[in-house]
Amino acid sequence: MGYIPVTLEEVLNSTKTEVINRYRTYLNPELASLLSLLGFDKMFVKAQGLKVFDDEGKGYMDFLGGYGTLNLGHNHPEVIQALEKVFDLPNIFQASMGLMAGALAETLAKITPGDLNKTFFCNSGAEAVDGALKLARISTGRKKILYTDNSFHGKTLGALSVTGRKYQDPFRPLVPECYSVPFGDGDTLARELKKGDYAAFIVEPIQGEGGIVVPPEGYLKEAEDLCKKYGTLLIADEIQTGFGRTGKMFAVQHDGVEPDIITMAKSLSGGVIPIGAYIATDDVWSKGYGHRDRCILHTSTFGGNNFACAVGLKTIEILIRDNLSENARDMGNRLHRKLEKIAEEYKLIKEVRGKGLMIGAEFYEPQLVRGLSMEYLAGMVSGLLLQEYHIITAYTLNNPNVIRFEPPLTVGEEEVDYVAESLENICKQQKSFLGVAMDIGKKMLKKRIGFGE
């Protein structure tokens, strides 16, 4: 063909301009424009723990954490060592029972709440959701799925069919018989489930992309009771909340809830190798795939590979050994208190929400011109935190006025205090800050760009 491919060595020596041009030309030009507009077009070349470094050698604190993926931080040395130890194993070898997959599945059965015992491994959270929905349908013999408004479960067609807000419309028709109810509304949930024809109710214990929304106290337990009463499976989406993020190993444990299925991904990877999974009770699994003619109805080529499962095992070992759930609880409470104090004093922040180190700060929408609101204000704040204070954050997809704080669970008091002080400094300078926000907002309205559009 005559084409000489770009070599790895060339890529490692790329300039910032080359990186940006490749992204614009061969990936997503509009996303590249938005990232540049918000100041997120830096070239990061090294990462360790809580810190990442750009091509000028400047260090930044990562308080975004891969949207809940980096619970152990970047490139945890023990996770890298675990990967190196299994390099000689056959990684993709489906004509056998994987050495690491069974051990990781046993571990998940031991640490998840209730009687969850059968695990299916895949490669991402969206795949885990798709698999869980399929299991619910085949296990119950029912077709209808219930989900919540403003939810986020992924962007593959199945996961998208139970994901709220604007992402669905361009891809209709979606998977049929998927219906939504308001998040946190037990009465509406009861009216729907009473119909007795839903295979599953899928819910996030805390809505992540919805803006770090915590349900009313008792809602999840009520959902569990209603599902049991009407023969509907409860699927808890712990993809972002799982593995210590909220101060418990799994967020449903705050309410003593025992789901029929839990989906997981993100931080199970140790931030190194993609992995997703769902875990179900023996009863649910047996009704779905507990027959020889059904046991291969749902499979994944890369699911359960030795590299990913070895990393998952080491990740869980470190989380438990180092008491990272407890640290997430303590540091999260510390940051939460400081953010609430800032909100009370400067009146730019509408509300602070979350549990553990999954915290959202929702900003008021300033008016730009003639009633047009600045929807991406949190993005502006994130840009200022990055440019002026070297702190990496981002807004939530379903609510762009919410900044998320999801640092590695290894974070300490000094880093938490620095982030709070930095945000307070921005709020103190709110006049100049709002001027910058409005200027950028006008440009964004003019260019008509935005995530998911």
MIDRENLUM-528100 format. One record per residue: x, y, z of N, C-alpha, C in turn. Coordinates in steps of 0.2 Angstrom, whole numbers, padded with zeros to 4 digits, always signed. Layout:
! residues N
XYZXYZXYZ
...
//
This chain:
! residues 453
+0004-0006+0000+0000+0000+0000+0004+0006+0000
+0010+0006+0002+0015+0011+0002+0015+0016+0008
+0010+0015+0013+0009+0019+0019+0014+0016+0024
+0018+0021+0027+0023+0019+0032+0019+0021+0039
+0017+0016+0043+0014+0018+0049+0018+0022+0054
+0014+0026+0058+0017+0030+0064+0020+0025+0069
+0026+0025+0070+0030+0021+0075+0029+0023+0082
+0029+0019+0087+0028+0020+0094+0034+0025+0096
+0040+0025+0093+0045+0029+0095+0044+0036+0093
+0041+0037+0087+0039+0043+0084+0033+0047+0089
+0029+0043+0091+0023+0045+0095+0026+0048+0102
+0031+0044+0105+0033+0046+0111+0037+0053+0111
+0039+0054+0105+0043+0060+0103+0039+0066+0100
+0032+0065+0100+0028+0070+0097+0028+0076+0100
+0027+0082+0096+0026+0088+0099+0018+0089+0101
+0017+0094+0105+0010+0095+0107+0006+0097+0101
+0008+0101+0096+0005+0102+0090+0003+0096+0086
+0008+0091+0086+0006+0085+0082+0001+0081+0086
+0001+0081+0092-0004+0077+0096-0011+0080+0095
-0012+0087+0095-0018+0090+0094-0020+0089+0087
-0016+0090+0082-0018+0089+0075-0020+0082+0073
-0017+0077+0076-0020+0070+0075-0027+0069+0078
-0028+0072+0084-0034+0072+0087-0039+0075+0083
-0038+0081+0081-0043+0085+0077-0044+0081+0070
-0039+0078+0067-0040+0075+0060-0043+0068+0060
-0041+0064+0065-0042+0057+0065-0047+0055+0070
-0048+0059+0075-0053+0057+0081-0059+0061+0081
-0059+0066+0085-0065+0070+0086-0064+0078+0086
-0064+0081+0081-0062+0088+0080-0066+0093+0085
-0073+0091+0085-0077+0096+0090-0075+0095+0097
-0074+0089+0099-0072+0088+0106-0065+0091+0107
-0060+0091+0102-0054+0094+0103-0055+0102+0104
-0060+0104+0100-0061+0112+0101-0063+0113+0108
-0068+0109+0110-0070+0111+0117-0065+0110+0122
-0061+0105+0122-0055+0104+0126-0051+0110+0126
-0049+0112+0120-0045+0118+0120-0048+0124+0123
-0054+0125+0121-0058+0131+0124-0058+0131+0132
-0058+0125+0135-0058+0125+0142-0051+0125+0145
-0046+0125+0141-0039+0124+0143-0037+0117+0145
-0041+0112+0142-0039+0105+0143-0035+0102+0137
-0031+0106+0134-0027+0104+0129-0019+0103+0130
-0018+0102+0137-0011+0101+0139-0009+0094+0136
-0002+0093+0136+0000+0086+0134+0004+0083+0140
+0001+0078+0143+0003+0075+0149+0008+0069+0147
+0013+0069+0150+0018+0064+0148+0021+0059+0153
+0018+0060+0160+0020+0056+0165+0015+0056+0171
+0014+0050+0174+0009+0050+0180+0012+0045+0185
+0010+0047+0191+0012+0043+0197+0007+0045+0203
+0004+0040+0205-0001+0041+0211-0006+0047+0209
-0006+0052+0214-0010+0058+0213-0008+0063+0207
-0002+0062+0205+0001+0067+0201+0002+0065+0194
+0001+0070+0189+0002+0069+0182+0007+0075+0180
+0011+0074+0175+0016+0079+0173+0015+0081+0166
+0015+0087+0164+0015+0089+0157+0022+0089+0154
+0022+0091+0147+0028+0091+0144+0033+0096+0146
+0031+0101+0150+0035+0106+0153+0038+0104+0159
+0036+0098+0162+0038+0096+0168+0034+0099+0174
+0028+0102+0173+0024+0105+0178+0020+0099+0181
+0019+0099+0187+0015+0093+0191+0008+0096+0192
+0003+0091+0191-0004+0093+0193-0007+0087+0197
-0012+0090+0202-0015+0085+0206-0021+0082+0202
-0022+0076+0202-0028+0073+0198-0034+0072+0203
-0039+0077+0203-0045+0076+0207-0051+0074+0203
-0049+0071+0197-0054+0068+0192-0054+0061+0193
-0048+0058+0193-0047+0051+0194-0050+0046+0189
-0050+0049+0183-0053+0044+0178-0060+0043+0179
-0064+0048+0181-0071+0047+0183-0072+0041+0187
-0068+0040+0192-0069+0035+0197-0065+0028+0195
-0061+0029+0191-0056+0023+0188-0050+0022+0192
-0047+0028+0194-0041+0028+0197-0041+0028+0205
-0044+0023+0208-0045+0023+0215-0038+0022+0218
-0034+0019+0215-0027+0018+0218-0022+0023+0215
-0024+0027+0211-0020+0032+0208-0017+0030+0201
-0013+0034+0198-0009+0032+0192-0004+0027+0193
-0003+0022+0189+0002+0018+0188+0005+0015+0195
+0000+0012+0199+0002+0010+0206+0008+0005+0205
+0013+0005+0208+0019+0001+0207+0017-0007+0208
+0013-0008+0213+0011-0015+0214+0007-0018+0209
+0003-0014+0206-0002-0016+0201+0003-0017+0195
+0007-0013+0193+0012-0014+0187+0016-0021+0188
+0018-0022+0195+0022-0028+0196+0018-0034+0195
+0011-0034+0197+0007-0039+0196+0006-0041+0189
+0006-0036+0185+0005-0037+0178+0011-0040+0175
+0017-0038+0177+0023-0041+0175+0024-0048+0177
+0021-0050+0182+0022-0057+0185+0018-0062+0180
+0013-0060+0177+0009-0064+0173+0010-0064+0165
+0015-0060+0163+0017-0059+0156+0018-0066+0152
+0020-0071+0156+0022-0077+0152+0016-0082+0152
+0010-0080+0155+0004-0084+0154+0001-0083+0148
-0003-0088+0145-0007-0086+0139-0013-0081+0141
-0013-0076+0138-0018-0071+0140-0025-0072+0137
-0025-0073+0131-0031-0074+0127-0031-0081+0125
-0035-0085+0129-0035-0093+0127-0041-0096+0130
-0046-0095+0125-0053-0097+0127-0054-0105+0128
-0049-0109+0125-0050-0116+0125-0048-0119+0132
-0049-0115+0137-0047-0117+0144-0051-0113+0149
-0050-0115+0155-0053-0111+0161-0047-0107+0163
-0049-0100+0163-0043-0095+0165-0041-0096+0172
-0034-0096+0172-0031-0096+0179-0033-0091+0184
-0033-0085+0181-0034-0079+0186-0042-0077+0186
-0046-0079+0181-0053-0077+0181-0057-0080+0187
-0055-0087+0189-0059-0090+0194-0057-0087+0201
-0051-0085+0202-0049-0083+0208-0052-0076+0209
-0052-0072+0204-0055-0065+0205-0062-0066+0206
-0066-0070+0202-0073-0071+0204-0074-0074+0211
-0070-0078+0214-0071-0080+0221-0070-0074+0225
-0065-0070+0224-0064-0064+0228-0070-0059+0228
-0073-0058+0222-0079-0054+0221-0084-0057+0225
-0085-0063+0225-0091-0066+0229-0090-0065+0236
-0084-0065+0239-0082-0064+0246-0083-0057+0248
-0082-0052+0244-0082-0045+0246-0089-0041+0244
-0093-0044+0240-0099-0041+0238-0105-0043+0243
-0110-0038+0244-0115-0039+0249-0120-0045+0247
-0123-0048+0252-0128-0053+0250-0125-0060+0248
-0129-0063+0243-0127-0070+0241-0125-0070+0233
-0122-0064+0231-0119-0064+0225-0113-0069+0224
-0114-0073+0218-0109-0078+0218-0106-0080+0211
-0110-0078+0206-0108-0080+0199-0106-0073+0195
-0100-0073+0193-0097-0067+0189-0096-0069+0182
-0098-0064+0178-0096-0063+0171-0091-0058+0169
-0086-0059+0166-0081-0054+0165-0081-0051+0157
-0080-0045+0157-0080-0042+0150-0075-0036+0150
-0076-0031+0147-0071-0026+0146-0072-0019+0148
-0079-0017+0149-0080-0010+0151-0087-0010+0155
-0089-0005+0158-0095-0004+0162-0101-0005+0157
-0101-0002+0151-0107-0002+0147-0108-0010+0145
-0103-0013+0144-0103-0021+0142-0106-0024+0148
-0104-0022+0154-0107-0026+0160-0114-0024+0161
-0116-0018+0159-0123-0017+0160-0127-0021+0154
-0125-0021+0148-0128-0025+0143-0129-0032+0145
-0124-0035+0148-0124-0042+0150-0129-0043+0156
-0129-0038+0161-0134-0039+0166-0141-0038+0164
-0143-0034+0159-0149-0033+0156-0151-0040+0153
-0147-0042+0149-0148-0049+0146-0150-0054+0151
-0146-0055+0156-0147-0060+0161-0154-0059+0164
-0155-0053+0166-0162-0051+0169-0168-0054+0165
-0167-0053+0158-0173-0055+0154-0173-0062+0153
-0167-0066+0152-0167-0073+0151-0169-0076+0158
-0167-0074+0163-0168-0077+0170-0176-0076+0172
-0179-0070+0171-0186-0069+0173-0191-0071+0167
-0189-0071+0161-0194-0072+0156-0198-0066+0154
-0196-0061+0157-0199-0054+0156-0195-0050+0152
-0198-0045+0148-0194-0041+0144-0193-0034+0146
-0198-0031+0150-0197-0024+0152-0192-0022+0157
-0188-0017+0156-0183-0014+0160-0185-0008+0163
-0184-0006+0169-0185+0000+0172-0179+0003+0174
-0178+0010+0173-0172+0014+0175-0174+0021+0177
-0170+0025+0179-0172+0031+0182-0170+0037+0178
-0174+0042+0178-0172+0049+0175-0165+0051+0177
-0162+0054+0172-0155+0057+0173-0150+0052+0175
-0151+0046+0173-0146+0041+0175-0141+0040+0169
-0135+0037+0171-0130+0036+0166-0128+0029+0167
-0129+0024+0162-0126+0017+0162-0122+0015+0156
-0120+0020+0152-0116+0018+0146-0119+0020+0140
-0115+0020+0134-0117+0022+0128-0117+0017+0122
-0116+0010+0124-0118+0005+0119-0126+0005+0119
-0128+0002+0114-0135+0002+0112-0140+0000+0118
-0138-0006+0121-0141-0008+0127-0141-0004+0133
-0135-0002+0135-0134+0003+0141-0137+0010+0139
-0137+0012+0133-0140+0018+0131-0147+0018+0132
-0150+0012+0131-0158+0012+0132-0160+0013+0139
-0156+0012+0144-0157+0014+0151-0154+0020+0154
-0151+0024+0149-0148+0030+0151-0152+0036+0149
-0153+0041+0154-0157+0046+0153-0154+0052+0150
-0157+0057+0149-0155+0064+0146-0155+0063+0138
-0150+0067+0136-0150+0069+0129-0147+0064+0124
-0143+0059+0127-0139+0054+0123-0144+0049+0119
-0150+0048+0121-0154+0043+0117-0157+0045+0111
-0159+0052+0110-0163+0054+0104-0160+0052+0097
-0153+0054+0096-0150+0053+0090-0150+0045+0088
-0151+0041+0092-0150+0034+0091-0156+0029+0091
-0162+0033+0091-0168+0029+0091-0170+0026+0085
-0173+0020+0085-0176+0016+0090-0171+0012+0094
-0172+0013+0101-0167+0009+0105-0170+0002+0107
-0167-0001+0112-0169-0008+0114-0176-0006+0117
-0181-0010+0114-0188-0009+0116-0189-0011+0124
-0195-0008+0126-0198-0010+0133-0193-0008+0138
-0190-0002+0138-0186+0001+0143-0190+0008+0145
-0191+0008+0152-0195+0014+0154-0192+0017+0160
-0193+0024+0161-0189+0027+0166-0194+0030+0171
-0192+0031+0177-0196+0034+0183-0191+0039+0186
-0194+0043+0190-0189+0048+0193-0185+0045+0199
-0179+0047+0199-0174+0045+0204-0176+0047+0211
-0176+0042+0215-0178+0044+0222-0185+0044+0224
-0189+0043+0219-0196+0043+0220-0199+0036+0221
-0200+0034+0227-0202+0027+0229-0209+0026+0227
-0214+0031+0227-0221+0030+0226-0222+0028+0218
-0218+0032+0214-0219+0030+0207-0216+0023+0205
-0210+0022+0208-0207+0015+0208-0212+0010+0209
-0215+0011+0215-0220+0006+0217-0226+0005+0212
-0228+0010+0210-0234+0010+0205-0232+0006+0198
-0226+0007+0196-0223+0003+0190-0222-0004+0192
-0218-0005+0197-0217-0012+0199-0223-0016+0200
-0228-0013+0203-0234-0017+0205-0237-0020+0198
-0236-0018+0192-0238-0021+0186-0236-0028+0185
-0230-0030+0189-0228-0036+0189-0225-0039+0182
-0223-0035+0178-0220-0037+0172-0213-0034+0170
-0210-0032+0175-0203-0029+0174-0198-0035+0176
-0193-0036+0171-0188-0040+0172-0183-0038+0178
-0181-0031+0177-0176-0028+0182-0177-0021+0182
-0175-0018+0188-0174-0011+0189-0167-0010+0190
-0164-0006+0186-0157-0004+0186-0156+0003+0189
-0152+0004+0194-0151+0010+0197-0144+0011+0200
-0142+0017+0200-0135+0019+0203-0136+0021+0210
-0133+0018+0215-0133+0020+0222-0132+0028+0223
-0128+0031+0219-0127+0038+0218-0127+0040+0211
-0131+0044+0208-0130+0046+0201-0124+0050+0200
-0119+0047+0196-0113+0050+0194-0114+0056+0189
-0115+0054+0183-0115+0059+0177-0121+0063+0178
-0126+0061+0182-0132+0065+0184-0131+0071+0188
-0124+0071+0191-0123+0077+0195-0121+0075+0202
-0119+0069+0203-0117+0067+0210-0123+0068+0214
-0129+0064+0212-0135+0065+0216-0136+0059+0221
-0137+0060+0227-0138+0055+0232-0145+0054+0233
-0148+0048+0233-0155+0047+0234-0157+0049+0241
-0164+0050+0242-0166+0051+0249-0165+0045+0253
-0164+0046+0260-0163+0040+0264-0168+0035+0264
-0166+0029+0263-0171+0023+0263-0174+0021+0256
-0172+0025+0251-0175+0024+0244-0172+0017+0242
-0166+0016+0242-0163+0010+0239-0166+0004+0243
-0166+0004+0250-0169-0001+0253-0177-0003+0251
-0180+0003+0250-0187+0002+0248-0187-0001+0241
-0183+0001+0237-0182-0002+0230-0181-0009+0230
-0176-0011+0235-0175-0018+0236-0181-0022+0238
-0185-0019+0243-0191-0023+0245-0196-0023+0240
-0197-0018+0236-0202-0018+0231-0200-0023+0225
-0194-0023+0223-0192-0028+0218-0193-0035+0220
-0192-0037+0227-0193-0044+0229-0200-0045+0229
-0204-0040+0231-0212-0041+0232-0215-0043+0225
-0212-0040+0219-0215-0040+0213-0211-0044+0208
-0206-0048+0210-0203-0053+0206-0198-0049+0201
-0196-0043+0203-0191-0039+0198-0184-0040+0201
-0179-0041+0197-0172-0041+0199-0170-0034+0200
-0166-0033+0205-0163-0026+0207-0156-0027+0204
-0154-0022+0200-0147-0022+0197-0144-0015+0200
-0139-0016+0204-0136-0010+0206-0130-0008+0202
-0130-0003+0199-0124-0001+0195-0119+0003+0199
-0114-0001+0201-0108+0001+0205-0102+0003+0201
-0103+0004+0194-0097+0005+0190-0093+0011+0192
-0096+0016+0195-0092+0022+0197-0092+0022+0205
-0096+0020+0208-0097+0020+0215-0093+0014+0219
-0091+0009+0215-0088+0003+0218-0081+0004+0220
-0079-0001+0224-0072-0002+0227-0069+0004+0231
-0074+0005+0236-0071+0010+0241-0073+0017+0240
-0075+0019+0234-0076+0026+0232-0080+0030+0237
-0086+0027+0239-0090+0031+0243-0089+0030+0251
-0084+0027+0253-0082+0025+0260-0084+0018+0262
-0087+0014+0258-0089+0007+0258-0086+0004+0252
-0085-0003+0253-0082-0006+0247-0087-0005+0241
-0094-0006+0243-0099-0005+0238-0104+0000+0241
-0107+0005+0237-0111+0010+0239-0117+0007+0242
-0120+0002+0240-0126-0001+0242-0126-0003+0250
-0120-0004+0252-0118-0006+0259-0120-0001+0264
-0120+0005+0262-0122+0011+0266-0130+0010+0269
-0134+0006+0264-0141+0005+0266-0142-0002+0267
-0137-0006+0268-0139-0013+0269-0142-0017+0264
-0142-0014+0258-0145-0017+0252-0141-0023+0249
-0145-0028+0247-0142-0034+0244-0145-0035+0237
-0142-0032+0232-0145-0033+0225-0145-0040+0222
-0149-0041+0217-0148-0048+0213-0142-0048+0209
-0141-0042+0206-0135-0041+0201-0131-0035+0203
-0125-0035+0203-0121-0029+0203-0116-0028+0197
-0116-0022+0194-0112-0021+0188-0106-0017+0191
-0100-0019+0188-0094-0015+0190-0089-0015+0185
-0084-0010+0185-0079-0009+0180-0074-0004+0183
-0072+0001+0179-0068+0007+0181-0062+0005+0186
-0063+0006+0192-0057+0005+0197-0055-0002+0198
-0059-0007+0196-0057-0014+0196-0051-0015+0192
-0050-0011+0187-0044-0011+0183-0037-0009+0186
-0038-0006+0192-0032-0003+0195-0029+0003+0191
-0033+0005+0186-0031+0011+0182-0026+0008+0176
-0026+0002+0175-0020-0001+0171-0023-0005+0165
-0027-0010+0166-0030-0014+0161-0038-0014+0161
-0041-0013+0155-0048-0012+0155-0051-0019+0158
-0056-0018+0162-0060-0024+0164-0067-0022+0166
-0072-0026+0165-0079-0025+0167-0082-0031+0170
-0087-0031+0174-0090-0037+0176-0097-0036+0179
-0101-0041+0179-0107-0041+0183-0107-0048+0187
-0110-0047+0193-0110-0053+0198-0117-0054+0200
-0120-0060+0200-0127-0062+0201-0127-0067+0206
-0133-0068+0209-0134-0074+0214-0134-0080+0210
-0133-0086+0213-0134-0092+0210-0140-0093+0207
-0146-0091+0210-0152-0093+0208-0154-0089+0201
-0152-0083+0201-0153-0079+0195-0149-0082+0189
-0142-0083+0190-0138-0086+0185-0141-0093+0183
-0143-0097+0187-0145-0104+0186-0151-0103+0181
-0156-0099+0183-0162-0098+0179-0160-0095+0172
-0155-0092+0171-0153-0089+0165-0148-0093+0161
-0143-0095+0163-0138-0099+0160-0136-0105+0162
-0140-0108+0167-0138-0114+0170-0140-0120+0167
-0140-0120+0160-0141-0126+0156-0136-0126+0150
-0134-0132+0148-0129-0133+0144-0130-0130+0137
-0136-0129+0135-0138-0126+0129-0138-0119+0129
-0137-0116+0135-0138-0109+0136-0131-0106+0139
-0126-0110+0141-0120-0108+0145-0116-0103+0140
-0117-0104+0134-0112-0099+0129-0116-0094+0125
-0122-0093+0128-0127-0088+0124-0124-0081+0125
-0120-0079+0130-0117-0073+0131-0109-0074+0133
-0105-0072+0129-0098-0073+0130-0094-0066+0128
-0088-0066+0129-0083-0060+0127-0076-0063+0126
-0074-0061+0120-0067-0063+0118-0062-0062+0123
-0062-0055+0125-0056-0053+0130-0058-0054+0137
-0065-0055+0138-0067-0056+0145-0064-0061+0149
-0061-0059+0155-0058-0064+0160-0051-0066+0158
-0048-0061+0154-0041-0063+0152-0036-0062+0158
-0031-0066+0158-0027-0067+0164-0024-0060+0166
-0022-0056+0161-0019-0049+0163-0023-0045+0167
-0029-0044+0164-0034-0040+0168-0036-0043+0174
-0037-0049+0175-0040-0052+0181-0034-0052+0186
-0028-0053+0184-0022-0052+0189-0022-0045+0192
-0023-0040+0188-0023-0033+0190-0029-0032+0195
-0035-0035+0193-0041-0034+0197-0039-0037+0204
-0036-0043+0205-0035-0046+0211-0030-0042+0215
-0025-0039+0212-0020-0035+0216-0024-0029+0218
-0028-0026+0214-0031-0020+0216-0035-0021+0222
-0039-0026+0222-0044-0027+0228-0039-0029+0234
-0034-0032+0233-0029-0033+0239-0027-0027+0242
-0025-0022+0238-0022-0016+0240-0028-0012+0244
-0033-0012+0241-0039-0008+0243-0041-0010+0251
-0041-0017+0252-0042-0019+0258-0037-0018+0263
-0031-0020+0261-0025-0020+0265-0023-0013+0268
-0024-0008+0263-0023-0001+0265-0029+0003+0268
-0034+0000+0269-0040+0003+0272-0042+0009+0268
-0042+0008+0261-0044+0014+0257-0051+0016+0257
-0056+0012+0259-0063+0014+0259-0063+0019+0265
-0060+0017+0271-0060+0021+0277-0057+0028+0275
-0051+0028+0272-0048+0035+0270-0053+0039+0265
-0056+0035+0261-0061+0039+0256-0066+0042+0261
-0069+0039+0266-0074+0041+0270-0071+0048+0274
-0065+0047+0277-0063+0052+0281-0061+0058+0277
-0057+0057+0271-0055+0063+0267-0061+0066+0263
-0066+0062+0262-0072+0064+0259-0076+0069+0263
-0076+0067+0269-0080+0071+0274-0076+0077+0275
-0070+0077+0275-0066+0083+0276-0067+0088+0270
-0067+0086+0264-0068+0090+0258-0075+0092+0258
-0079+0088+0260-0087+0090+0260-0088+0096+0264
-0085+0096+0270-0086+0101+0275-0083+0108+0273
-0077+0107+0270-0074+0113+0267-0078+0116+0261
-0080+0112+0257-0084+0115+0251-0091+0118+0253
-0094+0115+0258-0100+0118+0261-0099+0125+0264
-0093+0125+0267-0092+0132+0270-0091+0137+0265
-0087+0135+0259-0086+0140+0254-0093+0142+0251
-0097+0137+0250-0104+0138+0247-0108+0143+0251
-0107+0142+0257-0111+0146+0262-0109+0154+0262
-0102+0154+0261-0099+0161+0261-0100+0165+0255
-0099+0162+0249-0098+0165+0243-0104+0165+0238
-0109+0161+0239-0115+0160+0236-0115+0159+0228
-0109+0156+0226-0108+0154+0219-0110+0147+0219
-0110+0143+0224-0111+0136+0224-0118+0135+0227
-0122+0131+0223-0129+0130+0224-0130+0125+0229
-0126+0119+0229-0126+0113+0233-0120+0109+0233
-0118+0106+0238-0113+0101+0238-0116+0094+0240
-0114+0089+0236-0117+0083+0237-0112+0077+0236
-0114+0071+0239-0110+0065+0238-0108+0062+0244
-0105+0056+0243-0102+0052+0249-0095+0050+0248
-0091+0050+0253-0084+0048+0252-0081+0053+0248
-0077+0050+0243-0073+0054+0238-0076+0054+0231
-0083+0054+0232-0087+0055+0226-0091+0061+0227
-0089+0067+0226-0092+0074+0228-0093+0078+0222
-0099+0081+0222-0101+0086+0217-0103+0093+0220
-0100+0098+0217-0102+0105+0219-0106+0108+0213
-0112+0109+0214-0116+0112+0209-0116+0120+0209
-0115+0123+0204-0114+0130+0203-0121+0133+0200
-0122+0139+0203-0128+0143+0200-0126+0145+0192
-0131+0145+0188-0130+0147+0181-0131+0155+0181
-0125+0158+0179-0125+0165+0178-0128+0167+0171
-0132+0173+0171-0135+0175+0165-0130+0178+0160
-0130+0176+0154-0125+0179+0149-0128+0186+0146
-0132+0185+0141-0135+0190+0138-0142+0189+0137
-0147+0193+0139-0154+0193+0137-0157+0186+0139
-0155+0183+0145-0158+0177+0148-0155+0171+0146
-0149+0171+0142-0146+0165+0140-0141+0163+0146
-0142+0157+0148-0138+0155+0154-0132+0151+0152
-0127+0152+0156-0120+0149+0155-0120+0142+0158
-0122+0137+0154-0123+0130+0156-0116+0127+0158
-0111+0129+0155-0104+0126+0156-0100+0130+0162
-0103+0133+0167-0100+0136+0172-0095+0132+0175
-0097+0126+0177-0092+0121+0181-0086+0120+0176
-0087+0120+0170-0081+0119+0165-0076+0124+0166
-0079+0130+0167-0075+0136+0167-0071+0136+0174
-0074+0134+0179-0071+0133+0186-0065+0128+0185
-0067+0122+0182-0062+0117+0181-0056+0120+0177
-0057+0124+0172-0052+0127+0168-0047+0131+0172
-0050+0135+0177-0046+0139+0181-0042+0135+0186
-0046+0130+0189-0042+0126+0193-0036+0123+0190
-0037+0121+0184-0031+0118+0180-0026+0123+0179
-0028+0129+0176-0023+0133+0173-0019+0137+0179
-0023+0139+0184-0020+0143+0189-0017+0139+0195
-0020+0133+0197-0019+0130+0203-0016+0122+0201
-0016+0121+0195-0013+0114+0193-0017+0108+0196
-0024+0109+0196-0029+0104+0199-0033+0102+0193
-0033+0095+0192-0038+0092+0187-0044+0090+0190
-0050+0093+0187-0057+0091+0188-0060+0091+0182
-0067+0090+0182-0071+0091+0176-0078+0091+0179
-0083+0093+0174-0090+0093+0176-0093+0086+0174
-0099+0085+0177-0103+0079+0175-0107+0080+0169
-0107+0074+0165-0110+0074+0158-0117+0077+0158
-0122+0074+0163-0129+0076+0163-0130+0082+0166
-0126+0085+0169-0127+0092+0173-0120+0095+0172
-0119+0099+0167-0113+0103+0166-0111+0108+0171
-0116+0110+0176-0115+0115+0181-0112+0111+0187
-0110+0105+0187-0108+0102+0193-0101+0100+0192
-0096+0102+0196-0089+0100+0196-0089+0094+0201
-0085+0089+0198-0084+0083+0202-0077+0082+0205
-0077+0080+0211-0071+0078+0214-0070+0071+0216
-0066+0067+0212-0065+0060+0213-0058+0058+0212
-0054+0060+0217-0047+0059+0217-0046+0052+0219
-0039+0049+0218-0038+0043+0221-0039+0042+0228
-0041+0036+0230-0043+0035+0237-0037+0036+0242
-0031+0037+0239-0025+0037+0243-0023+0045+0245
-0028+0049+0243-0027+0056+0244-0026+0058+0252
-0022+0063+0254-0022+0065+0261-0024+0072+0262
-0024+0074+0269-0027+0080+0271-0024+0086+0267
-0017+0086+0266-0014+0091+0263-0017+0093+0256
-0018+0088+0252-0020+0088+0245-0027+0091+0246
-0031+0088+0250-0038+0090+0251-0039+0097+0253
-0035+0099+0257-0035+0106+0259-0033+0111+0254
-0028+0109+0250-0026+0113+0244-0031+0114+0239
-0035+0109+0238-0040+0110+0233-0046+0114+0235
-0047+0114+0242-0053+0118+0245-0050+0125+0245
-0044+0126+0247-0042+0133+0247-0041+0136+0240
-0040+0132+0235-0039+0135+0228-0046+0137+0225
-0051+0132+0227-0058+0134+0225-0061+0140+0228
-0059+0141+0234-0061+0147+0238-0058+0153+0235
-0051+0153+0233-0048+0159+0230-0052+0161+0223
-0054+0156+0220-0058+0157+0213-0064+0161+0215
-0068+0158+0220-0074+0161+0222-0073+0168+0225
-0067+0170+0228-0066+0176+0231-0065+0181+0225
-0063+0179+0219-0062+0183+0214-0067+0182+0209
-0074+0182+0211-0079+0180+0207-0081+0185+0202
-0079+0191+0203-0081+0196+0197-0077+0195+0191
-0070+0194+0192-0066+0193+0186-0067+0186+0184
-0069+0181+0188-0070+0174+0186-0076+0174+0182
-0082+0178+0184-0088+0177+0180-0087+0181+0173
-0083+0186+0173-0081+0189+0167-0078+0184+0162
-0073+0180+0164-0070+0175+0160-0075+0170+0158
-0079+0168+0162-0084+0163+0161-0089+0166+0155
-0091+0172+0156-0096+0175+0151-0092+0175+0144
-0086+0177+0144-0082+0178+0137-0082+0171+0134
-0080+0166+0138-0080+0159+0135-0086+0157+0133
-0091+0158+0138-0098+0156+0136-0101+0158+0130
-0100+0165+0128-0102+0168+0122-0098+0164+0116
-0092+0163+0117-0089+0159+0111-0092+0152+0110
-0093+0149+0116-0096+0142+0115-0103+0142+0112
-0107+0147+0114-0114+0148+0111-0113+0150+0103
-0108+0154+0102-0107+0155+0095-0105+0149+0091
-0100+0145+0094-0098+0139+0090-0103+0133+0090
-0108+0134+0095-0113+0128+0096-0109+0122+0097
-0105+0121+0101-0102+0115+0103-0103+0113+0110
-0103+0106+0111-0104+0104+0118-0104+0096+0118
-0103+0093+0124-0102+0086+0125-0109+0083+0123
-0109+0077+0119-0115+0073+0118-0119+0076+0113
-0117+0082+0109-0122+0085+0104-0119+0084+0097
//
